[in-house]
Amino acid sequence: MMKKTYMFLVLANILLACSFLLTDYFWTLFPISLFILIIICINERKFERPFVRSFNFPDISYGILSGSILYALFLVTYLILKVLPIPLINFVEELYLIVGPNTWWHYVVLVLIIIPGEEIFWRWYLQSQLVNRYGKLFGVIAGACLYALAHIWTGNPMLVAAAASAGVVWGALYLWKNSLALVIISHLVFDIWLLIIFPLNF
């Protein structure tokens, strides 16, 4: 089972590498990549109950709260970086050039494919396999590290660090509640803050 999981991990990195490296086609390739990974995960786990579980009030509440707190932590980190004599802010600005949506259909695929796809593959599928095989703590940390490393193709250390931090939070949330709905909402709320309400590019 793990052999197949590692094969899917390699495939995910190939798909994401193509998406990130071919920047002119990012908003076409990235949603397609996530859609492929969604199909693979669903086929592997056959719509198990945690996937089809309905969104409920606790999931929505925890998702909104955790996504907002995570964004607040990123905001504080950004403000600290702005006053440090380290040229990291340029990487943050570059991050928005890489992954920042700039037309209406970008937001549509972000909400309908990209955010759910990332949580389905990295938390619902990959982390679950790691936790089952190696235990809870290692599974969450390893899942977050693999999620972060998949962003290394951008060449942007800030995006890798952001993915690692967010990966730990969403991984822990998924392990805590076993709710895909919760982490999707958390990820969505975080992105709404980060990309729409108050982007960190000021």
C-alpha positions as CSV (number, residue, x, y, z in Angstrom):
1,M,0.0,0.0,0.0
2,M,2.8,2.5,0.9
3,K,4.6,1.7,-2.3
4,K,1.6,2.9,-4.2
5,T,1.3,6.0,-1.9
6,Y,4.9,6.9,-2.7
7,M,4.3,6.5,-6.4
8,F,1.4,9.0,-6.1
9,L,3.6,11.3,-4.1
10,V,6.2,11.3,-7.0
11,L,3.3,11.9,-9.5
12,A,2.1,14.9,-7.4
13,N,5.6,16.4,-7.4
14,I,5.9,16.0,-11.2
15,L,2.5,17.6,-11.7
16,L,3.3,20.5,-9.3
17,A,6.7,21.0,-10.7
18,C,5.2,21.4,-14.2
19,S,2.6,23.8,-12.8
20,F,5.1,25.9,-10.9
21,L,7.9,25.9,-13.4
22,L,5.7,26.7,-16.4
23,T,4.6,29.9,-14.8
24,D,2.7,31.2,-17.9
25,Y,0.4,28.2,-17.7
26,F,0.2,28.0,-13.9
27,W,-3.6,28.7,-13.6
28,T,-4.3,26.0,-16.2
29,L,-1.9,23.3,-15.1
30,F,-2.3,23.6,-11.3
31,P,-6.1,23.0,-11.3
32,I,-5.7,20.1,-13.7
33,S,-2.9,18.7,-11.5
34,L,-5.1,18.9,-8.4
35,F,-8.1,17.4,-10.3
36,I,-6.0,14.4,-11.3
37,L,-4.9,13.9,-7.7
38,I,-8.5,14.2,-6.5
39,I,-9.6,11.4,-8.9
40,I,-6.7,9.2,-7.8
41,C,-7.5,9.7,-4.1
42,I,-11.2,9.0,-4.5
43,N,-10.5,5.9,-6.5
44,E,-8.1,4.7,-3.8
45,R,-10.3,5.3,-0.8
46,K,-13.7,4.8,-2.5
47,F,-15.6,7.7,-0.8
48,E,-15.0,6.6,2.7
49,R,-17.2,8.3,5.3
50,P,-14.7,11.1,6.4
51,F,-14.9,12.3,2.7
52,V,-18.6,12.4,2.3
53,R,-19.4,13.6,5.9
54,S,-21.7,16.6,5.7
55,F,-20.4,20.0,6.8
56,N,-21.8,20.7,10.2
57,F,-21.7,23.7,12.6
58,P,-18.6,22.6,14.6
59,D,-16.7,21.9,11.4
60,I,-17.6,25.3,10.0
61,S,-16.9,27.1,13.3
62,Y,-13.5,25.4,13.8
63,G,-12.6,26.0,10.2
64,I,-13.4,29.7,10.2
65,L,-11.6,30.2,13.6
66,S,-8.5,28.2,12.7
67,G,-8.2,29.7,9.2
68,S,-8.4,33.2,10.7
69,I,-5.9,32.5,13.5
70,L,-3.5,31.0,11.0
71,Y,-3.7,34.1,8.9
72,A,-3.2,36.3,11.9
73,L,0.0,34.4,12.7
74,F,1.2,34.9,9.1
75,L,0.3,38.6,9.4
76,V,2.4,39.0,12.6
77,T,5.3,37.1,11.0
78,Y,5.1,39.4,7.9
79,L,5.2,42.5,10.0
80,I,8.2,41.2,11.9
81,L,10.0,40.4,8.6
82,K,9.4,43.9,7.3
83,V,11.5,45.4,10.1
84,L,14.3,42.8,10.1
85,P,17.4,43.6,8.0
86,I,16.8,40.4,6.0
87,P,15.7,40.5,2.3
88,L,12.8,38.1,2.7
89,I,10.0,40.5,1.8
90,N,10.9,40.2,-1.8
91,F,10.1,36.5,-1.7
92,V,6.7,37.3,-0.2
93,E,6.0,39.7,-3.1
94,E,7.2,37.1,-5.6
95,L,4.8,34.6,-3.9
96,Y,1.8,36.7,-4.9
97,L,3.1,36.9,-8.5
98,I,3.3,33.1,-8.6
99,V,0.1,32.0,-6.9
100,G,-2.0,35.2,-6.7
101,P,-5.3,34.9,-8.6
102,N,-6.0,37.9,-10.9
103,T,-9.2,37.1,-12.8
104,W,-12.6,35.7,-11.8
105,W,-12.1,32.1,-13.0
106,H,-8.9,31.8,-11.0
107,Y,-11.0,32.3,-7.9
108,V,-13.5,29.7,-9.1
109,V,-10.9,27.0,-9.6
110,L,-9.2,28.0,-6.3
111,V,-12.4,27.4,-4.4
112,L,-13.8,24.4,-6.3
113,I,-10.6,22.4,-7.2
114,I,-7.4,23.7,-5.8
115,I,-8.2,24.1,-2.1
116,P,-10.3,20.9,-1.8
117,G,-7.7,19.1,-4.0
118,E,-4.8,20.0,-1.7
119,E,-6.7,18.9,1.4
120,I,-7.9,15.7,-0.2
121,F,-4.5,14.6,-1.4
122,W,-2.2,15.9,1.4
123,R,-4.3,15.4,4.4
124,W,-7.1,13.0,3.6
125,Y,-5.0,10.6,1.6
126,L,-1.3,11.0,2.2
127,Q,-1.3,12.0,5.8
128,S,-3.8,9.2,6.6
129,Q,-1.5,6.7,5.1
130,L,1.5,8.0,7.0
131,V,-0.3,8.1,10.3
132,N,-1.6,4.5,9.8
133,R,1.9,3.3,9.0
134,Y,4.2,5.4,11.3
135,G,2.0,6.9,14.0
136,K,0.2,10.2,14.6
137,L,3.1,12.5,15.4
138,F,5.4,11.3,12.7
139,G,2.5,11.1,10.2
140,V,1.5,14.8,10.7
141,I,5.1,16.1,10.6
142,A,6.1,14.0,7.7
143,G,2.9,15.0,5.8
144,A,3.6,18.7,6.4
145,C,7.2,18.3,5.3
146,L,6.2,16.5,2.1
147,Y,3.6,19.2,1.5
148,A,6.2,21.9,1.9
149,L,8.8,20.1,-0.3
150,A,6.3,19.9,-3.1
151,H,6.4,23.7,-3.2
152,I,10.2,23.8,-3.6
153,W,9.7,23.9,-7.4
154,T,8.7,27.5,-7.0
155,G,12.2,28.4,-5.9
156,N,10.6,30.5,-3.2
157,P,11.7,29.7,0.4
158,M,8.9,31.7,1.9
159,L,6.3,29.7,0.1
160,V,8.0,26.5,1.3
161,A,8.1,27.7,4.9
162,A,4.4,28.9,4.7
163,A,3.4,25.5,3.3
164,A,5.2,23.7,6.1
165,S,3.6,25.8,8.8
166,A,0.1,25.6,7.4
167,G,0.6,21.9,6.7
168,V,1.3,21.2,10.4
169,V,-1.8,23.2,11.4
170,W,-4.1,21.6,8.9
171,G,-2.6,18.2,9.5
172,A,-3.2,18.5,13.3
173,L,-6.7,19.7,12.7
174,Y,-7.5,16.7,10.5
175,L,-6.0,14.3,12.9
176,W,-7.9,15.9,15.8
177,K,-11.4,15.9,14.2
178,N,-11.0,13.5,11.3
179,S,-13.0,16.0,9.3
180,L,-12.1,16.9,5.7
181,A,-14.7,19.6,5.7
182,L,-13.0,21.3,8.6
183,V,-9.6,21.6,6.9
184,I,-11.1,22.6,3.6
185,I,-13.0,25.5,5.3
186,S,-9.9,26.4,7.3
187,H,-7.8,26.5,4.1
188,L,-10.5,28.5,2.3
189,V,-10.8,31.1,5.1
190,F,-7.0,31.4,5.3
191,D,-6.8,32.0,1.5
192,I,-9.7,34.5,1.6
193,W,-7.8,36.6,4.2
194,L,-4.5,36.1,2.4
195,L,-5.5,36.7,-1.2
196,I,-8.7,38.9,-1.0
197,I,-9.4,40.7,2.3
198,F,-5.9,41.7,3.4
199,P,-3.0,40.4,1.2
200,L,0.4,40.6,2.7
201,N,2.0,42.7,0.0
202,F,1.8,46.2,1.6
